[in-house]
Amino acid sequence: MQIQENVPLNSHSAMRLGGNARYLSNINDRFEIAPLIAWAAQNRVPVIMVGDGTNIVWRDEGFPGLVLVNRIKRFETLNVDDDNMYLTVGGGEHWDSVVERTVDMGFSGLEELSLIPGTAGATPVQNVGAYGKEIKDVMMTLEAYDIMQGKLVTLPASECAFGYRTSRFKTTDRGRFLITSVTFHLARTNPAPPFYDSLRLYFADKGITAFTPKVVRDAVIAIRSAKLPDPKVVANNGSFFFNPFVSSEKLSQLLEDFPTLAYSVTSDDKIKVSAAWLVEQAGFKDAHDTETGMATWAKQPLILVNEGAKSTADLLKFKQKITDAVKEKFGITLQQEPELLP
Ligand SMILES: Cc1cc2nc3c(=O)[nH]c(=O)nc-3n(C[C@H](O)[C@H](O)[C@H](O)COP(=O)(O)OP(=O)(O)OC[C@H]3O[C@@H](n4cnc5c(N)ncnc54)[C@H](O)[C@@H]3O)c2cc1C
């Protein structure tokens, strides 16, 4: 059991801000978890598990307990036949490497989720999604250490309360389950239209009419690389705000004042407004804020970039400027996507 003390957390957040963890331990095996939980209980300190920190903003005060960094590696195929594969991956596996390996094996299911940064174990937490695909569509079960029961448990997808960028791991059972592995059901089929709008446009533009998992992965990588900053190079947490949902009355009212409003209707008839459009129209397109050292990414205003912020307080001040401007202009309160911890 190796526990480090007073570890700077800025290297455990893609925004590269935040104070120190009082204690930190890297987890390489699921059986390392139980003794560490017992140690934390004995020392009366809170525990949190993280992956690569791409969806986390640490407060300047730091974390007053034990941070467990999931480094558990595993890539195990089960029951592979001509058409199906059940794949179990360790919570600490680099997510995009998992996607790449499944695509290289000719299996479909994860290709739309290419190039999402972070670890495999974090993907169920916010039901990671992109280009019309979500983790809930392909996940069968996950294994987690349940702090409440003090043992490893297996949860089927149906018991994870998945929703748009959410799950029970972010809501009712926040902090209770430490995810050690995730099992997916993938198929040896080719993806078929209809594709998500930006993919459809990309294929039409390139004259692509034959689709394989690799073709879709390459398209997703090309689209994402063209508009999103690489968190290894530019400090950012990806989309900083969720796309807000509005009522049909609110939509009519908005369209009267803003006829070019960007919105879409989801398959379950919910009206989703583009947060990027709201931020841009509120005056934050390619904005560089000298007071806080924060900026919005030129190609995607939903991404807040740390150009020279000194603290999380700077980031939060910049965020407030944006949310206030959007609220004033559109009457919509934007909600932050990356988790502010603790
Ligand atoms: C450039 C960029 C683009 C992005 N694009 C997308 C996108 O298209 N779609 C999307 O959905 N997200 C996107 N994200 C957000 C992020 O990549 C995902 O949420 C990712 O799954 C986070 O993985 P992580 O390992 O970094 O998790 P962390 O940031 O370390 O943790 C996130 C949350 O999950 C919890 N957690 C992490 N691992 C575990 C575990 N093993 N067990 C229990 N709890 C755990 C943490 O406590 C925290 O609450 C993007 C981020 C960036 C920086």
The ligand as a Gaussian input file, in Angstrom:
#p B3LYP/6-31G(d) Opt

LIG

0 1
 C      -10.810000      17.739000     -25.437000
 C      -11.874000      16.966000     -24.704000
 C      -12.925000      16.401000     -25.411000
 C      -13.927000      15.672000     -24.764000
 N      -14.930000      15.144000     -25.506000
 C      -15.927000      14.460000     -24.893000
 C      -17.010000      13.915000     -25.664000
 O      -17.046000      14.018000     -26.884000
 N      -18.009000      13.260000     -24.999000
 C      -17.980000      13.103000     -23.640000
 O      -18.915000      12.500000     -23.106000
 N      -16.967000      13.598000     -22.890000
 C      -15.957000      14.267000     -23.484000
 N      -14.924000      14.795000     -22.733000
 C      -14.939000      14.618000     -21.257000
 C      -14.031000      13.456000     -20.761000
 O      -13.118000      13.088000     -21.723000
 C      -14.834000      12.243000     -20.353000
 O      -15.773000      12.568000     -19.364000
 C      -13.938000      11.098000     -19.837000
 O      -14.689000       9.919000     -19.695000
 C      -13.257000      11.436000     -18.511000
 O      -12.282000      10.438000     -18.270000
 P      -11.172000      10.640000     -17.171000
 O      -10.459000       9.352000     -16.988000
 O      -10.326000      11.809000     -17.508000
 O      -12.072000      10.949000     -15.885000
 P      -11.777000      12.012000     -14.727000
 O      -11.845000      13.385000     -15.307000
 O      -10.551000      11.635000     -13.991000
 O      -13.041000      11.790000     -13.790000
 C      -14.320000      12.218000     -14.196000
 C      -15.354000      11.778000     -13.137000
 O      -15.440000      10.371000     -13.113000
 C      -15.069000       9.850000     -11.832000
 N      -14.278000       8.646000     -12.100000
 C      -13.218000       8.543000     -12.950000
 N      -12.796000       7.278000     -12.996000
 C      -13.585000       6.572000     -12.152000
 C      -13.645000       5.206000     -11.775000
 N      -12.814000       4.292000     -12.290000
 N      -14.586000       4.828000     -10.877000
 C      -15.451000       5.717000     -10.358000
 N      -15.443000       7.032000     -10.688000
 C      -14.524000       7.445000     -11.577000
 C      -14.287000      10.962000     -11.161000
 O      -14.393000      10.893000      -9.749000
 C      -14.989000      12.181000     -11.708000
 O      -16.191000      12.361000     -11.015000
 C      -13.887000      15.513000     -23.361000
 C      -12.820000      16.076000     -22.631000
 C      -11.817000      16.800000     -23.290000
 C      -10.687000      17.383000     -22.498000

